[in-house]
């Protein structure tokens, strides 16, 4: 991961990291706040988690959804987070890469690759063992999931 980021920076690009390791407790809060907020689960149906003291059910359904939506917003959730993910396994990173269009980058094998659009970085990342999950713009991981 670090070598890929270093290669991007050496090529003149910028990297903004927004998420790395996600403890299981945080994943639980993120997953269920988004699920409630998006209407995918009723607050009363959320299973309890040992070590997490939270009340998902408030006085009214609207208050429950509002509280979950506030948490979702505070976590800056854009894509519904998985309950168990590569972030929990310490094998994923969410990063926004900018400034690479029109530049060249050296892959892990030492080959220089021209970048015309951001997706050109996907095979370069793979040479460093960092694989792009195309459906989730900032997400990269050890296996692309």
C-alpha positions in Angstrom: 0.0 0.0 0.0 2.7 2.5 1.0 4.7 1.8 -2.1 1.7 2.4 -4.3 1.0 5.7 -2.6 4.7 6.7 -2.8 4.6 6.0 -6.6 1.5 8.2 -7.0 3.2 11.0 -5.1 6.5 10.6 -7.0 4.5 10.8 -10.3 3.1 14.2 -9.1 -0.3 13.0 -7.9 -2.0 13.6 -4.6 -3.6 11.1 -2.2 -6.2 11.9 0.5 -6.8 9.0 2.8 -10.3 8.9 4.3 -10.5 5.5 5.9 -8.2 2.6 6.8 -8.7 0.2 9.7 -12.3 0.0 10.9 -12.8 -1.8 14.3 -15.8 -4.1 14.3 -17.7 -1.8 16.7 -17.3 1.1 14.3 -18.3 -1.1 11.4 -21.4 -2.1 13.3 -22.4 1.5 14.0 -21.7 2.5 10.4 -23.5 -0.4 8.9 -26.7 -0.2 10.9 -26.9 3.6 11.0 -26.9 3.6 7.2 -29.3 0.6 7.0 -31.8 2.4 9.3 -31.4 5.7 7.5 -31.9 4.1 4.1 -35.0 2.2 5.3 -33.4 -1.2 4.9 -34.0 -2.3 8.5 -36.3 -1.3 11.3 -34.4 0.0 14.3 -36.0 -2.6 16.6 -34.6 -5.3 14.3 -31.0 -4.3 14.7 -29.2 -7.0 16.7 -27.3 -6.0 19.8 -23.5 -6.1 19.8 -21.4 -6.8 22.9 -19.4 -3.8 23.9 -21.6 -1.3 22.0 -24.0 0.6 24.2 -26.5 2.1 21.8 -30.3 2.5 21.7 -31.5 2.3 18.1 -35.1 2.7 19.0 -36.3 6.1 20.1 -39.7 7.5 21.1 -41.0 7.6 17.5 -39.9 5.9 14.3 -39.1 9.4 12.9 -36.8 10.1 15.8 -35.1 6.7 15.3 -34.5 7.4 11.6 -33.3 10.9 12.4 -30.8 9.7 14.9 -29.5 7.0 12.6 -29.3 9.6 9.7 -27.3 12.0 12.0 -24.8 9.2 12.7 -24.6 8.3 9.0 -23.9 11.9 8.2 -21.3 12.2 11.0 -19.5 9.2 9.5 -19.7 10.8 6.0 -21.2 7.6 4.6 -21.7 7.7 0.9 -21.8 3.9 0.0 -23.6 1.5 2.4 -20.8 0.0 4.6 -20.5 -3.7 5.0 -20.8 -5.1 8.5 -17.7 -7.2 7.8 -15.2 -5.7 5.3 -11.6 -5.6 4.3 -11.4 -2.5 6.5 -12.1 -4.7 9.5 -9.4 -7.1 8.3 -6.9 -4.2 7.9 -6.5 -4.9 4.2 -8.4 -1.9 2.7 -8.0 1.8 2.3 -10.3 4.5 1.1 -8.3 7.1 -0.7 -9.1 9.8 -3.2 -6.4 10.2 -5.9 -6.1 13.4 -7.9 -3.7 15.1 -10.2 -2.7 12.0 -12.2 -4.2 12.7 -15.6 -1.5 13.3 -18.2 1.3 11.9 -15.9 3.3 8.8 -15.9 3.8 6.4 -13.0 6.2 3.5 -12.4 4.5 0.2 -11.5 6.0 -2.3 -9.1 7.8 -4.1 -11.9 9.5 -0.9 -12.9 7.5 -0.3 -16.0 6.4 3.3 -16.8 2.7 3.6 -17.4 1.0 6.7 -18.9 -2.2 7.8 -17.1 -4.9 9.4 -19.2 -7.7 8.7 -16.8 -8.0 7.5 -13.2 -8.9 4.0 -14.2 -5.5 3.6 -15.7 -4.2 3.4 -12.1 -6.1 0.2 -11.4 -3.7 -2.2 -13.1 -0.8 -0.2 -11.7 -2.2 -0.6 -8.2 -2.5 -4.3 -8.8 1.2 -4.6 -9.4 1.7 -3.3 -5.8 -0.9 -5.7 -4.4 -3.5 -2.9 -4.1 -6.7 -3.7 -6.1 -9.5 -1.3 -7.0 -13.1 -2.0 -6.1 -14.6 -0.2 -9.2 -18.1 0.1 -7.7 -16.8 2.1 -4.7 -14.7 5.1 -5.9 -12.3 5.5 -3.0 -12.0 1.9 -2.0 -8.8 -0.1 -2.7 -7.9 -3.4 -1.0 -5.6 -6.4 -1.1 -8.2 -8.4 -3.2 -10.4 -5.8 -4.8 -13.4 -6.4 -2.4 
